[in-house]
Amino acid sequence: MKKLIELQQERQAEINAQEVLFANVEKETRAFTDEETKTFDGHQVKIDALSSEIVRAEKMEANRKIAVSRQAAPVADPTLNDGEKNEAAKIAKRFSITRALSLAKGGKSLDGIEAEISAIALAENERAGVKTDENASVHIPSFIARADAQTVTEDTAGYGGATVVSQAPIAQSGFTPKLFLQELGATRLAGLTGGDIPLPVFNDYDYTWLSETAAITSQKKAIAGPTLSPNRLGAAVPISNRWLMQSSVGDAMIMAKIGKGYDNALQSAAINGAGTGNTPEGILNNAGTLVSAILTSAGDATWSMMVELQGLIEAANASGSSLAYLMDPGLKAALKTITKDAGSGRFLMEGNMVDGINAFSTSLVPELTGQKALIYGDFSQLFIGEWGAISLVVDPYSRLKENSIEVVVNAHADVAIAQPTAFAVNKFING
């Protein structure tokens, strides 16, 4: 069966053909000829048939969305009824990545819930237009690996709880941990389909004061902006067979090991990606970001330097609703010990705020030529895109002597800054 969009395009082509016929008759103020009537009616037959197919396709699309949303929805979502919560929780609890990897390393096909989950992930890839790796034996859809969807205490010991002994440590971590950049307001676009996603930026039109009858000069403004592209992101992770046997902690530890690396790769690219090759361009390397004029070489942090970045953003009319500071933990500690002036007793950073604005710290903000970097801006202009599921290829042979398997992980993602002038940076602060 043709895709919904193809059916809609075909119907529109038939309607356009009718429009041409009707326009000619209307222009000549006459009735349809027999041949034109036959042609018009022929288009109408096709339109009616396509409309029926479109209705069926739309219903199928709606049904699929309902099915996916029920599977993907977090268990704690208050908008779900009890039955939907139980359905989502059941799928999340029963999936075991250690069992999936164990089957894969032995060359066996997945079965049970692991096969069902892998099939859902393959469908996610198809919707996203991502070609599935034929060598991959395990596929993980994004929803199944959420930290809030896999527990060991919310069932009756029939699923996850059955593998946990009372004295064992319970490691809690998700396959795709929440990006801390989302807390700053970054826009995350998961489940993208097709190819590139443009992020168009529209420029304002200029108005001119005119005399009563003066002619207006026509103008056009360029619409430009970056594009999110599904770039490949991969890693090879060695996992010991002992981990696979220790089901009490194996699932959580493996998911954390793979998930943390994926998470950090996205966030590092967003902050300091080089923008060369297949690496996205991060805030610190984007030529369009605003830069400090007060501190252009190594120097200590001052109050005027901190608030200067605010002024740069406001002067560019880029101030939005997701303004925040971002720095590394060392700079955060330093700012909490530097006073604003000689007499107030106030510090550059108090609590987790600078001048009443939220401030975040992470070790992913690097030192540049020995100095600290400070970022300020509207993080809603930072976009993170993800296409399809995460594919895992299990290699049971390369590390055989180490009693380990190697899991090769592939995903497709990208980061981009819609409007670089939404960010201002200072790269020369002494730590």
Secondary structure, 3 states (H helix, E strand, C coil): CCCHHHHHHHHHHHHHHHHHHHHHHHHCCCCCCHHHHHHHHHHHHHHHHHHHHHHHHHHHHHHHHHHHHHHHCCCCCCCCCHHHHHHHHHHHHHCCHHHHHHHHHCCCCCCHHHHHHHHHHHHHHHHHCCCCCCCCCEEECHHHHCHHHCCCCCCCCCCHHHHCCCCCCCCCCCCCCCCHHHHCCCEEEEEECCCCEECCEECCCCCCCCCCCCCCCCCCCCEECCEECCEEEEEEEEEEHHHHHCHHHHHHHHHHHHHHHHHHHHHHHHHHCECCCCCCECHHHCCCCEECCCCCCCECCCHHHHHHHHHHHHHCCCCCCCEEEEECHHHHHHHCCCECCCCCCCECCECCEECCEEEEECCCCCCECCEEEEEEEEHHHEEEEEEEEEEEEEECCCCHHHCEEEEEEEEEEEEEECCHHHEEEEEEECC
